[in-house]
Amino acid sequence: MFGLTTLAANKLPLGNMLFIIISFLVLMVILKKVAYGPLTKVLDERAEKISADIDGAETARQEAETLAAQRQSELAETRQKATQVVADAKASAQKQSDALLTAAADRATLINQQAQTDAEKLKEDAISTAKDDVAALSVAIASKLMQKELSLNDQQALIDAYISDLETK
């Protein structure tokens, strides 16, 4: 009875073995549909997400390097502009200083010239006043000496003579 249905080596019934193989294959198909398929899908999605994250990180790194280089160039340009502004400010301050010194020197020269002019005028006024005083004093002395009044023309001639004598001395 076991002749055809049993295996000679292991003495397993062929029907049981076919049932086990078919059951195993059905179980494998069910596992593939239920477990391996979704698990493989999840693992593939995870691998794609990791790959996308790596690509995104590389892109972000390149953008960061580009931005860093741009910031460095902007910083260098800003430093250059700041240096230029400082140099321009120094040049402007020097020009203003020179202009103020020139204006002060011109004003001092003008004041000096004005002072010399005023001194000359005061000197001339003093000499004129002294001449007038000397003339009046001379006339007073002369009239007392002569006991008479001199005419205006005589007085002027006497003053001019006296002044020319003073100037020659």
C-alpha positions in Angstrom: 0.0 0.0 0.0 2.8 2.3 0.6 4.6 1.2 -2.5 3.7 4.0 -4.9 3.0 6.6 -2.3 6.1 6.4 -0.4 9.6 7.3 -1.2 12.1 4.6 -1.1 14.8 6.5 0.6 13.0 8.4 3.3 9.9 6.4 3.4 7.8 9.6 3.3 4.5 9.4 1.6 4.5 11.2 -1.7 1.1 12.8 -1.1 2.2 14.4 2.1 5.3 15.7 0.4 3.3 17.1 -2.4 1.0 18.7 0.1 3.9 20.2 2.0 5.5 21.6 -1.2 2.3 23.0 -2.5 1.6 24.5 1.0 5.1 25.9 1.1 4.7 27.5 -2.3 1.3 28.9 -1.4 2.7 30.2 1.8 5.6 31.8 -0.2 3.2 33.4 -2.6 1.0 34.7 0.3 4.2 36.0 2.1 5.3 37.7 -1.1 2.0 39.4 -1.5 1.5 40.2 2.1 4.9 40.7 3.7 7.7 40.9 1.1 5.9 43.1 -1.3 5.0 45.9 1.2 8.4 45.4 3.0 10.3 45.8 -0.3 8.1 48.8 -1.2 8.9 50.4 2.1 12.6 49.7 1.8 12.7 51.0 -1.8 10.8 54.2 -0.7 13.3 54.5 2.2 16.2 54.1 -0.2 14.8 56.7 -2.5 14.2 59.1 0.4 17.8 58.6 1.6 19.0 59.2 -2.0 16.9 62.3 -2.3 18.2 63.6 1.1 21.8 63.0 0.0 21.2 64.8 -3.3 19.4 67.6 -1.4 22.3 67.9 1.1 24.8 68.0 -1.8 22.8 70.8 -3.4 22.5 72.7 -0.2 26.2 72.3 0.4 27.0 73.7 -3.1 24.5 76.6 -2.5 26.2 77.2 0.9 29.6 77.3 -0.7 28.3 79.7 -3.4 26.7 81.9 -0.8 29.9 81.9 1.3 32.0 82.9 -1.7 29.5 85.6 -2.5 29.6 86.9 1.1 33.4 86.9 1.0 33.4 88.9 -2.2 30.8 91.3 -0.8 32.8 91.7 2.4 36.0 92.4 0.5 34.1 95.0 -1.6 32.6 96.6 1.5 36.0 96.8 3.1 37.4 98.4 0.0 34.5 100.9 -0.1 35.1 101.7 3.6 38.8 102.3 3.0 37.9 104.6 0.1 35.4 106.5 2.2 38.0 107.0 4.9 40.6 108.1 2.4 38.0 110.5 0.8 37.1 111.9 4.3 40.8 112.4 5.1 41.4 114.2 1.7 38.3 116.3 2.3 39.4 117.2 5.8 42.9 118.1 4.5 41.3 120.3 1.8 39.1 122.0 4.4 42.1 122.5 6.7 44.2 124.0 3.9 41.3 126.2 2.9 40.8 127.4 6.5 44.6 128.0 6.9 44.7 130.0 3.6 41.6 132.0 4.6 43.1 132.7 8.0 46.5 133.8 6.4 44.6 136.0 4.0 42.6 137.5 6.8 45.7 138.0 8.9 47.4 139.8 5.9 44.3 141.9 5.4 44.2 142.8 9.1 47.9 143.6 9.0 47.5 145.9 6.0 44.5 147.5 7.6 46.5 148.1 10.8 49.4 149.6 8.8 46.9 151.8 6.9 45.3 152.8 10.2 48.8 153.5 11.7 49.8 155.7 8.8 46.5 157.6 9.1 46.9 158.0 12.8 50.5 159.1 12.2 49.4 161.6 9.6 46.6 162.8 11.9 49.0 163.1 14.8 51.4 165.1 12.6 48.6 167.3 11.3 47.3 167.9 14.8 50.8 168.6 16.0 51.3 171.0 13.1 48.1 172.7 14.0 49.0 172.8 17.7 52.5 174.0 16.9 51.1 176.6 14.5 48.6 177.8 17.1 51.3 177.9 19.8 53.7 179.7 17.4 51.1 182.3 16.6 50.4 182.8 20.2 54.1 183.2 21.0 54.7 185.4 18.0 51.7 187.6 18.7 52.8 188.0 22.3 56.3 188.8 21.1 55.1 191.2 18.5 52.2 192.4 20.5 50.0 192.4 17.5 47.7 190.1 15.6 48.8 188.5 12.5 46.6 188.0 9.5 45.6 184.6 8.4 47.9 184.6 5.4 50.8 185.7 7.6 50.0 183.0 10.0 49.9 180.3 7.3 53.2 181.5 5.9 54.8 181.5 9.3 53.5 178.0 10.0 54.7 176.6 6.7 58.2 178.1 7.3 58.3 176.7 10.8 57.2 173.2 9.6 59.7 173.1 6.8 62.4 174.0 9.4 61.2 171.1 11.6 61.2 168.6 8.7 64.7 169.5 7.6 66.0 169.0 11.2 
